[in-house]
């Protein structure tokens, strides 16, 4: 079975979770950082330091420690340059090596991120195709081995690309299409937000931004602080994606909370309102609430 789930990779229970690792097997950013932090960074770093190195296109295996899995498979994908430096072959082999390790260690479920498509810069559309080619060829060559293969893709653009690549390359329809786009934590948070009140804040922030261009008129800080505190003050650390249109509920919560924390130290709220960051975050939040309501219909 091949499946795509719109969620973070550490939210899925499986025999093996694949880490998009660097060649030195160090605690990194993105998926790598999430996996290290969830597994237990000290314990995992000790084991990875003993291994020391993994070539691009290869993979190594370690215990999963605090993750809901037996193993972490550390796969090293290529850093994308221009597509002419063996990147496609290296990415293909990173998936193949991971699948071979899963079989060798008697794993019957494995969760992949979209390897190399983050800070390594591999074009997402092509990264999806290579992933599906690797899965297609491996499952064909190992048809006697039962292995559930899941791709954890937390954001909309990559999720849609993976769906199309899976249906196009594998000729199968995703069995997870009907699941919610939101985690239980996100759903619970969104349901608590009154959309009418949110739009009152959005309108007020818009008025505040306009007032900044009127000479002699000061920003009413109580309105700004009310907007910033709308999602509470969780300090849960998450990696912020580059585009606000891709931000999850929890990432918005973190970002707004971070602005509150900065205000306590240096007074930057007026700047954040002036450059539109707060307004963009609240508009993205409304978009997510609307998507949740559409899912419930």
Legacy VTK file of the C-alpha trace (Angstrom):
# vtk DataFile Version 3.0
C-alpha trace
ASCII
DATASET POLYDATA
POINTS 297 float
0.000 0.000 0.000
1.224 3.488 -0.877
-0.407 6.421 0.861
0.044 10.169 1.291
-0.967 11.812 4.549
-1.167 15.538 5.102
0.516 15.702 8.482
3.900 16.021 10.155
6.122 12.979 9.878
6.434 12.482 13.652
2.633 12.193 13.958
2.511 8.817 12.183
3.114 5.474 13.841
5.249 3.136 11.734
8.008 0.576 12.004
10.454 2.989 10.369
10.507 6.762 10.037
12.827 8.218 7.413
14.887 11.257 8.296
15.981 13.615 5.515
19.511 13.574 6.868
22.707 15.447 6.097
25.828 13.471 5.255
27.386 14.119 8.681
24.210 12.810 10.404
24.015 15.902 12.587
20.975 17.554 14.132
19.769 19.858 11.358
16.830 22.031 10.402
13.506 21.191 8.805
12.417 17.551 8.959
15.774 16.534 10.376
15.385 18.913 13.303
11.820 17.782 14.018
12.869 14.128 14.073
15.888 14.712 16.307
13.846 16.787 18.754
11.002 14.263 18.888
13.264 11.233 19.190
15.489 12.751 21.851
18.342 14.877 20.477
21.001 13.753 22.947
20.386 10.023 22.552
20.036 10.185 18.777
23.108 12.387 18.361
25.251 9.925 20.312
24.287 7.066 17.983
24.623 9.163 14.830
28.029 10.470 15.906
29.240 6.896 16.261
28.191 6.171 12.683
29.779 9.440 11.644
28.928 9.734 7.963
26.532 8.640 5.251
27.120 9.187 1.543
24.615 11.038 -0.612
22.134 8.547 -2.035
22.689 6.122 0.852
20.961 5.482 4.167
21.770 4.210 7.659
19.512 2.995 10.460
19.322 3.794 14.171
16.887 3.156 17.024
13.900 5.518 17.122
14.147 6.292 20.852
11.105 8.438 21.807
9.369 8.254 18.430
6.415 5.910 17.928
8.528 3.664 15.709
11.143 0.934 15.885
13.777 2.617 13.756
14.846 5.867 12.159
16.314 5.455 8.696
18.588 8.374 7.865
18.547 8.945 4.102
20.867 11.513 2.540
19.407 13.186 -0.511
21.297 15.460 -2.895
21.694 19.213 -2.651
20.131 20.424 -5.869
22.375 22.456 -8.172
21.053 22.411 -11.710
19.873 18.851 -12.351
23.093 18.013 -14.175
25.121 16.741 -11.223
23.561 13.296 -10.739
20.861 14.712 -8.466
18.044 12.542 -9.833
20.040 9.329 -9.440
21.166 10.276 -5.927
17.621 11.081 -4.850
16.299 7.855 -6.352
18.980 5.870 -4.514
18.187 7.590 -1.206
14.661 6.165 -1.414
15.860 2.790 -2.662
18.452 2.482 0.110
15.815 3.337 2.724
13.395 0.731 1.405
16.137 -1.897 1.316
17.005 -1.168 4.953
13.355 -1.392 5.937
13.126 -4.862 4.427
16.456 -5.923 5.924
15.242 -4.973 9.406
11.843 -6.624 8.962
9.858 -3.385 8.866
6.387 -3.566 7.358
5.525 0.142 7.452
7.713 3.107 6.581
7.077 6.873 6.547
8.948 9.186 4.198
9.266 12.947 3.996
9.728 14.466 0.559
13.514 14.102 0.610
15.696 17.010 -0.586
12.697 19.240 -1.405
13.250 21.632 1.507
16.478 23.493 2.206
18.308 21.226 -0.289
16.305 22.926 -3.019
15.194 20.006 -5.188
12.220 21.207 -7.308
9.135 19.864 -5.580
7.363 18.628 -8.710
10.428 16.630 -9.778
11.084 15.447 -6.211
7.583 13.939 -6.110
8.108 12.143 -9.410
11.448 10.664 -8.362
9.942 9.472 -5.077
7.137 7.669 -6.898
9.495 6.159 -9.480
11.645 4.744 -6.688
8.624 3.311 -4.859
7.184 1.858 -8.068
10.391 0.098 -9.068
11.188 -1.141 -5.557
7.731 -2.582 -4.904
7.797 -4.291 -8.298
11.181 -5.863 -7.545
10.029 -6.890 -4.045
6.470 -7.957 -4.790
6.728 -10.805 -2.286
7.381 -8.414 0.629
4.541 -6.610 2.395
5.439 -3.009 3.145
3.093 -0.071 3.726
4.722 3.083 2.345
3.461 6.437 3.606
4.529 9.917 2.587
4.017 12.571 5.269
3.493 15.881 3.464
2.219 18.597 5.832
1.557 21.490 3.453
-0.896 22.064 0.617
1.353 22.593 -2.442
3.507 19.506 -1.883
0.479 17.426 -0.887
-1.290 18.155 -4.179
1.873 17.531 -6.183
2.405 14.173 -4.477
-1.189 13.147 -5.140
-0.799 13.880 -8.831
2.570 12.139 -9.014
1.235 9.051 -7.261
-1.793 8.800 -9.497
0.271 9.550 -12.606
3.294 7.379 -11.924
1.764 4.570 -9.903
-1.739 4.629 -11.350
-3.336 4.446 -7.907
-5.632 6.768 -5.973
-4.581 7.923 -2.523
-6.405 6.012 0.215
-5.971 8.951 2.570
-7.664 11.621 0.459
-10.683 11.942 2.720
-8.801 12.496 5.943
-8.861 15.924 7.536
-6.230 18.430 6.495
-5.784 19.334 10.147
-4.304 17.623 13.169
-6.547 17.080 16.195
-4.761 19.926 17.987
-5.309 22.305 15.070
-8.953 21.291 14.672
-9.614 21.846 18.374
-7.996 25.288 18.234
-9.846 26.367 15.087
-13.212 25.329 16.494
-12.689 27.635 19.473
-12.189 30.705 17.279
-15.222 32.854 16.552
-14.937 33.845 12.897
-17.022 37.015 13.339
-14.753 38.209 16.135
-11.712 37.337 14.041
-12.969 39.512 11.206
-13.572 42.383 13.601
-9.890 42.131 14.516
-8.871 41.931 10.858
-10.854 45.079 10.078
-9.436 46.880 13.101
-5.851 45.970 12.151
-6.558 47.255 8.635
-7.742 50.558 10.121
-4.643 50.723 12.296
-2.384 50.270 9.272
-4.172 53.075 7.435
-3.901 55.345 10.467
-0.111 54.973 10.461
0.051 57.150 7.369
-1.898 59.984 9.039
0.440 62.460 10.623
0.180 62.823 14.351
-2.090 59.829 14.956
-0.748 57.083 17.185
-1.472 53.384 17.073
-3.881 52.125 19.745
-1.713 49.376 21.274
-4.603 47.661 23.059
-6.127 46.654 19.699
-2.809 45.362 18.416
-2.142 43.326 21.535
-5.656 41.875 21.397
-5.005 40.706 17.861
-1.623 39.243 18.726
-3.004 37.350 21.701
-5.875 35.924 19.684
-4.330 32.473 19.511
-2.871 32.433 22.992
0.763 32.452 23.964
2.050 28.961 23.137
5.814 28.972 22.709
5.889 25.638 20.857
8.772 25.864 18.406
8.076 24.997 14.793
9.905 25.659 11.545
8.266 28.564 9.760
7.822 28.009 6.023
8.773 30.821 3.646
5.233 31.641 2.497
2.430 32.715 4.821
0.000 30.921 2.481
1.567 27.627 3.593
1.440 28.265 7.334
-0.417 25.863 9.590
-2.583 26.807 12.559
0.197 26.025 15.018
2.781 27.925 12.990
0.547 31.007 13.033
0.116 30.582 16.770
3.876 30.381 17.230
4.537 33.368 14.987
2.048 35.623 16.750
3.335 34.505 20.142
6.874 35.255 19.017
5.839 38.812 18.094
4.351 39.218 21.582
7.612 38.018 23.133
9.659 40.442 21.030
7.355 43.305 22.040
8.169 42.665 25.677
11.877 43.143 24.921
11.987 45.832 22.283
8.611 47.144 21.167
8.304 45.913 17.577
4.546 45.506 17.345
4.055 48.760 15.456
6.530 47.595 12.816
4.785 44.237 12.485
1.438 45.970 12.000
2.910 48.502 9.609
4.505 45.946 7.304
1.314 43.874 7.270
2.640 40.751 8.997
-0.109 40.621 11.624
-2.822 41.218 9.048
-1.437 38.502 6.771
-1.326 36.013 9.627
-4.918 36.722 10.636
-6.122 36.462 7.023
-4.349 33.112 6.694
-6.052 32.001 9.903
-9.445 32.894 8.457
-8.587 30.886 5.335
-7.843 27.850 7.497
-11.090 28.248 9.441
-12.969 28.331 6.137
-11.236 25.138 4.995
-12.190 23.403 8.234
-15.821 24.455 7.748
-15.759 23.140 4.174
-14.387 19.807 5.382
-17.238 19.531 7.872
-19.883 19.997 5.188
LINES 1 298
297 0 1 2 3 4 5 6 7 8 9 10 11 12 13 14 15 16 17 18 19 20 21 22 23 24 25 26 27 28 29 30 31 32 33 34 35 36 37 38 39 40 41 42 43 44 45 46 47 48 49 50 51 52 53 54 55 56 57 58 59 60 61 62 63 64 65 66 67 68 69 70 71 72 73 74 75 76 77 78 79 80 81 82 83 84 85 86 87 88 89 90 91 92 93 94 95 96 97 98 99 100 101 102 103 104 105 106 107 108 109 110 111 112 113 114 115 116 117 118 119 120 121 122 123 124 125 126 127 128 129 130 131 132 133 134 135 136 137 138 139 140 141 142 143 144 145 146 147 148 149 150 151 152 153 154 155 156 157 158 159 160 161 162 163 164 165 166 167 168 169 170 171 172 173 174 175 176 177 178 179 180 181 182 183 184 185 186 187 188 189 190 191 192 193 194 195 196 197 198 199 200 201 202 203 204 205 206 207 208 209 210 211 212 213 214 215 216 217 218 219 220 221 222 223 224 225 226 227 228 229 230 231 232 233 234 235 236 237 238 239 240 241 242 243 244 245 246 247 248 249 250 251 252 253 254 255 256 257 258 259 260 261 262 263 264 265 266 267 268 269 270 271 272 273 274 275 276 277 278 279 280 281 282 283 284 285 286 287 288 289 290 291 292 293 294 295 296
